Structures are given as structure tokens and as C-alpha cells.
Amino acid sequence: QVQLQESGPGLVKPSETLSLTCTVSGGSISTYYCNWFRQPPGKGLEWIGYIYNSGGTNYNPSLKSRVTISLDTPKDQFSLKLSSVTAADTAVYYCATGTGWLAQHWGQGTLVTVSS
Amino acid sequence: EIVLTQSPGTLSLSPGERATLSCWASQSVSSSYLAWYQQKPGQAPRLVIHGASSRATGIPDRFSGRGSGTDFTLTISRLEPEDFAVYYCQQYATSPLTFGGGTKVEIK
């Protein structure tokens, strides 16, 4: 049973960089596409981007200039960095993995609030 | 970017009734790479259907999906109390991956 857990600060100041890590257990991330999604309070889901085992990445064009996703295969972890955050980046952030582009397994999500 | 439109926004039904949710794509979703997710308050999305019609692991057979091209449907044959939730369609054929706005299935 694949399980994912997001970790990182729950509060980030405007203009700073949001950093989150996803730890995967029950499966090796070297076989998965590793995604980040987000959901502003009371709103729908948005795909941020993914990284796959070769280290290749694909980002949502709406966020591409501010996003970096990286992989730490030995630790079965992958990470998200989102720079120059504003209040509009306040959301629950989810990590998810799967085969191909299908997100099959999701973390429980972590709320990140952007506020001074 | 493929825009997904879900209808209706809210579906008010009683347990035991049939629920039919629709998802329309602004352009054809190749290889029927269309998924449905269920989300309950305070929880992460849960994969229900992938490939337009394949049930995910552990999903009961009262859930079924159909469709191709631009028109897709999720049907719950007889609603159980645990099925009341928000359902999102998502296409994973073309980057950027996109979601519909969701259909809330609520208890009437």
C-alpha cells in the first residue's frame, strides 16, 4: 500500500519561497511520476507539475516561472519549491504518485497560508 | 489547454437513487485518458475511475464510467451514504493536466 505524507511550513510570508517535501512509503518513487497539486480553500483542484524517475519535469505553464520540483530517490522523497508567493498561493497542497500521468495515490494534504 | 466543464454543479438525491454526472471537454481527450475523483470534506481526492471506464482498486461496482472524445459520464447506480461527496473529472492526456469544476452530490 503506497502512502504519501507532505511536510513543510504551514505559514509563508509574501514574496518568500514555499517549500514542501513528500515522503513516499510502500513503493519506490523511481517507478512513479511524482506530482504536486493544490486546492485553494473552497475551490477546485489545480495541477502544479510532476517529476519522473529520470529527473525530467513538466510544469503547469501558469506557474512554470516560479516552480521547481526535485527528486531524492534514495530517500523516496520529492519536493516542491514555489517562489515569490502571494495570498493567491494559499491552498492545501497535495503530493500524488502514479504510473504515467494518472495520479493514483495521494497524500492527505497540507495547508499552506501566505500571510505576513 | 483542455477545459473540462462539469454538470450539474450540485445534485440533490436520496440514498438508493441513481446519480449521473457529466463532464465535457473543450477538445477530444485522446486515448480516453479521463479520470474521476471523489473528495470528501477535509480529505484528499480519491481515484474512482481511470481510462474513462476502469474502476480503481477497491471501488465498488455501483460506480461506472463511460464516454470518449469530448463527452464523459460517471454513474453511481444506487447511492450509499458514503457516496455523498464532490466529484471531479480530470484529463491526463495532454499537458497541462486539468480538472473540471466539480459536481457536489448532496443528500436531498
Interface residues (C-beta under 8 A of the other chain):
Chain A: G44 L45 E46 W47 N58 N60 P61 S62 Y94 G100 W101 L102 A103 Q104 W106 G107 Q108 G109
Chain B: E1 Y33 A35 Y37 Q43 A44 P45 R46 L47 H50 A56 Y88 Q90 Y92 A93 S95 P96 L97 T98 F99 G100 G101 G102
